[in-house]
């Protein structure tokens, strides 16, 4: 996302950007809590998660190198969802007041953020529909492909417990789905690591939600989104 900006905007932001690690389980902001920093992930994946009163949680959207975390430009700064790191990586972060200052004076940054806001809203809405209408195996494929797009790698370092939370299902359900996909030759699974063996096959096994969201991101953010899956990869 930073590289997609003109050099002037990159320079304005870099004055206050600080490199940081994204560790699995880190909560970057909590639902209803104050947003203190805006993050530009360089690797890894964070998830926007809806948390119910009983503690149950389900993923609404994933954010990687194509996006921004905590980019609220309005007061007050209360976040609408929890954002938690699922796949560790690196990021650069900037205090939100400094981000807002650059946002206010930069039409290029405002245009990019608004395009990303629309793409993210599409992802959230499509995920709601996907969780209600599609089977776990299809959603599992969608989630793996989405992570692959955001990391650029075919190996997803994620436990079944974390995957179960993201999909809003029991761990045993995820285990059965992973075994089925492995039997079909689409993935290889070992503890804590899921390797996407056949991207074209995973896309064929996924629901249409992956393609709908991907097409929206490609249209709105062509300079930030990853390469499309290739057959046989």
C-alpha positions as CSV (number, residue, x, y, z in Angstrom):
1,X,0.0,0.0,0.0
2,X,2.8,2.4,0.8
3,X,4.6,1.7,-2.5
4,X,1.4,2.4,-4.4
5,X,1.5,6.1,-3.2
6,X,3.3,8.9,-5.0
7,X,6.8,9.6,-3.7
8,X,5.6,12.9,-2.0
9,X,3.0,11.0,0.1
10,X,5.5,8.2,0.9
11,X,8.0,10.9,2.2
12,X,5.3,12.6,4.3
13,X,4.3,9.3,6.0
14,X,7.9,8.0,6.4
15,X,8.8,10.9,8.8
16,X,6.7,9.2,11.4
17,X,6.6,5.5,10.3
18,X,8.2,3.0,12.7
19,X,9.0,-0.6,11.8
20,X,7.3,-3.2,14.1
21,X,6.8,-6.9,14.3
22,X,3.3,-8.4,14.0
23,X,3.2,-11.4,16.3
24,X,0.5,-14.1,16.2
25,X,-2.3,-13.1,18.6
26,X,-1.4,-9.4,18.8
27,X,-4.6,-7.3,19.1
28,X,-4.0,-4.2,17.0
29,X,-7.2,-2.7,18.1
30,X,-10.2,-3.9,20.1
31,X,-13.9,-3.4,19.2
32,X,-15.0,-0.1,20.7
33,X,-11.5,0.7,21.7
34,X,-9.4,3.7,20.7
35,X,-7.3,3.3,17.6
36,X,-3.8,4.6,18.4
37,X,-1.8,3.6,15.3
38,X,-2.3,3.0,11.6
39,X,-0.5,-0.1,10.3
40,X,0.8,-0.8,6.8
41,X,1.5,-4.6,6.8
42,X,4.5,-5.7,4.8
43,X,4.0,-9.4,5.5
44,X,1.7,-11.5,7.6
45,X,-2.1,-11.3,7.9
46,X,-4.4,-9.6,10.4
47,X,-8.1,-10.4,10.7
48,X,-11.1,-8.2,11.5
49,X,-13.1,-10.3,14.0
50,X,-16.6,-10.0,15.3
51,X,-16.8,-11.1,19.0
52,X,-20.1,-12.0,20.6
53,X,-21.1,-11.5,24.3
54,X,-20.4,-15.2,25.0
55,X,-16.9,-15.0,23.6
56,X,-17.7,-16.7,20.3
57,X,-15.8,-15.0,17.4
58,X,-15.8,-15.2,13.6
59,X,-13.7,-13.5,10.9
60,X,-15.2,-10.7,8.8
61,X,-12.2,-9.8,6.7
62,X,-8.4,-10.3,6.3
63,X,-5.8,-7.6,5.8
64,X,-2.3,-8.1,4.4
65,X,0.2,-6.2,2.3
66,X,-2.5,-4.9,0.1
67,X,-4.2,-2.9,2.9
68,X,-4.2,-0.8,6.0
69,X,-5.2,-1.5,9.6
70,X,-6.8,1.2,11.8
71,X,-7.2,3.8,9.0
72,X,-10.2,5.6,10.7
73,X,-10.3,9.2,9.6
74,X,-13.2,10.2,11.7
75,X,-13.7,11.2,15.3
76,X,-14.1,9.5,17.7
77,X,-11.6,6.7,17.1
78,X,-13.6,3.7,18.5
79,X,-13.0,0.7,16.3
80,X,-15.9,-1.3,15.0
81,X,-14.2,-4.7,15.3
82,X,-11.3,-6.5,16.9
83,X,-8.2,-6.7,14.7
84,X,-5.9,-9.6,15.6
85,X,-2.8,-10.9,13.9
86,X,-3.3,-14.4,12.6
87,X,-0.1,-14.9,10.5
88,X,3.0,-13.2,11.9
89,X,5.0,-10.7,9.9
90,X,6.3,-7.2,9.7
91,X,4.6,-3.8,9.4
92,X,5.2,-0.1,9.6
93,X,3.0,2.0,11.8
94,X,2.2,5.6,12.3
95,X,0.3,7.4,15.1
96,X,-3.2,8.0,13.9
97,X,-3.1,11.8,14.5
98,X,-0.1,12.0,12.1
99,X,-1.9,9.8,9.6
100,X,-4.9,12.1,9.7
101,X,-2.7,15.1,9.2
102,X,-1.2,13.7,6.0
103,X,-4.6,12.4,4.9
104,X,-6.1,15.9,5.2
105,X,-3.5,17.4,3.0
106,X,-3.0,14.6,0.4
107,X,-5.6,14.0,-2.3
108,X,-3.6,11.0,-3.5
109,X,-3.7,9.3,0.0
110,X,-7.4,10.1,0.4
111,X,-8.2,8.5,-3.0
112,X,-6.2,5.4,-2.2
113,X,-7.8,5.0,1.2
114,X,-11.3,5.5,-0.1
115,X,-10.7,2.8,-2.8
116,X,-9.4,0.5,-0.1
117,X,-12.4,1.3,2.2
118,X,-14.8,0.3,-0.6
119,X,-12.8,-3.0,-1.3
120,X,-12.8,-3.9,2.4
121,X,-16.5,-3.2,2.7
122,X,-17.1,-5.6,-0.2
123,X,-15.0,-8.2,1.5
124,X,-16.9,-7.8,4.8
125,X,-20.3,-8.0,3.1
126,X,-19.4,-11.0,1.0
127,X,-17.9,-12.8,4.0
128,X,-21.2,-12.4,5.8
129,X,-23.1,-14.0,2.9
130,X,-20.5,-16.7,2.6
131,X,-20.7,-17.7,6.3
132,X,-24.4,-18.0,6.0
133,X,-24.8,-19.8,2.7
134,X,-21.7,-21.9,1.9
135,X,-20.2,-25.1,3.4
136,X,-17.1,-25.2,5.5
137,X,-14.9,-26.8,2.8
138,X,-15.8,-24.1,0.3
139,X,-15.1,-21.4,3.0
140,X,-11.8,-23.1,3.9
141,X,-10.7,-22.9,0.3
142,X,-11.7,-19.2,0.1
143,X,-9.8,-18.4,3.3
144,X,-6.6,-20.2,2.1
145,X,-6.7,-18.4,-1.3
146,X,-7.3,-15.1,0.4
147,X,-4.3,-15.6,2.7
148,X,-2.2,-16.6,-0.2
149,X,-3.1,-13.4,-2.0
150,X,-2.2,-11.3,1.0
151,X,1.1,-13.0,1.8
152,X,2.3,-14.0,-1.7
153,X,3.3,-17.5,-0.3
154,X,1.8,-20.9,-0.7
155,X,2.4,-22.0,2.9
156,X,0.0,-20.6,5.5
157,X,1.4,-20.9,9.0
158,X,-1.9,-21.4,10.9
159,X,-3.2,-23.8,13.5
160,X,-6.5,-25.6,13.1
161,X,-7.6,-23.9,16.3
162,X,-7.1,-20.5,14.7
163,X,-8.7,-21.6,11.5
164,X,-11.7,-22.9,13.4
165,X,-12.1,-19.5,15.1
166,X,-11.8,-17.6,11.7
167,X,-14.5,-19.8,10.2
168,X,-16.7,-19.9,13.3
169,X,-16.8,-23.7,13.5
170,X,-15.5,-26.5,15.8
171,X,-11.9,-27.7,15.4
172,X,-13.1,-31.2,14.5
173,X,-15.0,-29.6,11.5
174,X,-11.8,-28.0,10.3
175,X,-9.9,-31.2,10.7
176,X,-12.4,-33.1,8.5
177,X,-12.3,-30.3,5.9
178,X,-8.5,-30.3,5.9
179,X,-8.3,-34.0,5.5
180,X,-10.8,-33.9,2.6
181,X,-8.8,-31.3,0.8
182,X,-5.5,-33.1,1.4
183,X,-7.1,-36.4,0.0
184,X,-8.0,-34.4,-3.1
185,X,-4.4,-33.3,-3.5
186,X,-5.3,-29.6,-3.0
187,X,-3.3,-29.0,0.2
188,X,-0.7,-30.6,2.4
189,X,-1.2,-30.2,6.1
190,X,1.2,-30.7,8.9
191,X,0.9,-29.3,12.4
192,X,0.7,-25.5,12.2
193,X,1.3,-25.3,8.5
194,X,-1.0,-25.6,5.5
195,X,0.6,-25.7,2.0
196,X,-1.5,-24.8,-1.0
197,X,-0.5,-27.4,-3.5
198,X,-3.0,-26.8,-6.3
199,X,-4.2,-23.2,-6.5
200,X,-6.4,-23.7,-9.5
201,X,-8.0,-26.7,-7.8
202,X,-8.5,-24.8,-4.6
203,X,-10.2,-22.0,-6.6
204,X,-12.5,-24.6,-8.3
205,X,-13.4,-26.0,-4.9
206,X,-14.0,-22.6,-3.4
207,X,-17.3,-20.8,-3.5
208,X,-17.8,-17.8,-5.8
209,X,-17.1,-15.4,-2.9
210,X,-13.3,-15.6,-3.5
211,X,-13.7,-14.6,-7.1
212,X,-16.2,-11.8,-6.3
213,X,-13.9,-10.2,-3.7
214,X,-10.8,-10.7,-5.7
215,X,-12.3,-9.0,-8.7
216,X,-13.3,-6.0,-6.6
217,X,-9.8,-5.7,-5.1
218,X,-8.2,-6.0,-8.6
219,X,-10.5,-3.3,-10.0
220,X,-10.1,-0.8,-7.1
221,X,-6.4,-1.5,-6.1
222,X,-4.6,-2.8,-9.2
223,X,-1.2,-1.5,-7.9
224,X,-1.4,-3.2,-4.5
225,X,-3.0,-6.6,-5.2
226,X,-1.0,-9.8,-5.7
227,X,-0.6,-12.0,-8.8
228,X,-3.5,-14.2,-9.7
229,X,-3.3,-18.0,-9.0
230,X,-1.7,-20.0,-11.7
231,X,-2.8,-23.5,-12.7
232,X,-0.8,-26.2,-11.2
233,X,0.9,-24.0,-8.6
